[in-house]
Amino acid sequence: MRLIFMGTADFAVATLQALAQSAHEICAVYTRPPTPKGRGLKHSLSPVHACAQELGLPIFTPSHLRDKATQEAFIAQQADLAIVAAYGLLLPAPVLAAPKQGCWNIHASLLPRWRGAAPIQRAIMAGDKKTGICLMQMDEGLDTGALLLRKEIKIDKTATAGSLHNALAALGAETVIEGLAHIEANKPLIAEPQAQTGINYAAKISKAETRIDWTRPAHVLDAHIRGLSPTPGAWFEVDNMRVKVLQAEIVESAEKEAGQAGGAGVAGQLLDTTPPLIACGRGALRLLQVQKAGKAVMGGATFQRGARLKIGQKVK
């Protein structure tokens, strides 16, 4: 088949690599334009752009797909199918209709749960026990298209957004190759409409919600931290330092673990120092892996040796 691939973020790279190794022809790769980054504002290629460049594939970087000339260039590819993964641009009707078999989207949730920009993070933060990949026949709505294939995986109690991202990226690549195999075998996939109940929207992570609210229960904060790890990272402040927490351990019986503190303490209070144990609204969290601003990731015990936090001290 003659394919167009459309993707930008690192999540899409595994699928592009799998397609490049298949018998299908990738006639064009569409990705977001390079963006200025760093102090020198040098233009940085998207992960998909860099991968496509290494593979020697034709690359297109329109800032949007709304103008006629861009749409005509897309139509001129005469593709059989477009594969879309973490692209970041809306596809208007003329683009959706151009490939002979339309456009497939790889979405990292069990639709209709977690439509939108941050399904991996939101699934962990909400305490979901499972998630997966949906291969979707795209329409003009936001992740509303009919489902072609659906693959489930469990969300481990220690899963982070980073680890789950990698697992789902690999599963997404496998799912697309399986879908294409159906067409090759002349066994077209049956598109099933999404359920009209259980719909949730995975809004983009805002800066405001990354700050840790120690008044919440420990198990809620643990999910919050894992859902934001490694980036953008959940954080707190102490002694005018901003500290990201990348891994923590739930301690339900804080009174037993508090040592010299002599009780569970109030939310945000340091109960123990080896490594730091901080009281939550219910239970406590032991900090296992943290990162100070501008510094490398370190263990909680290493952080404590430098920070010298005191039992009873409050973080915020």
Secondary structure, DSSP 4 states (H G I P E B T S, - for coil): -EEEEEE-SGGGHHHHHHHHTSSSEEEEEE-PPPEEETTTTEEE--HHHHHHHHHT--EE--S-S-SHHHHHHHHTT--SEEEEES--S---HHHHHSSTT-EEEEESSSTTTTEES-HHHHHHHTT-SEEEEEEEE--SSSS-SEEEEEEEEE--TT--HHHHHHHHHHHHHHHHHHHHHHHHTT-PPPPBPPPSSS--EEPPPPSGGGB--TTSBHHHHHHHHHHTTTTT-EEEEETTEEEEEEEEEEES-HHHH-GGG-S--STTBEEEETTEEEE-SBSEEEEEEEEETTS--EEHHHHHHHH---TT-B--
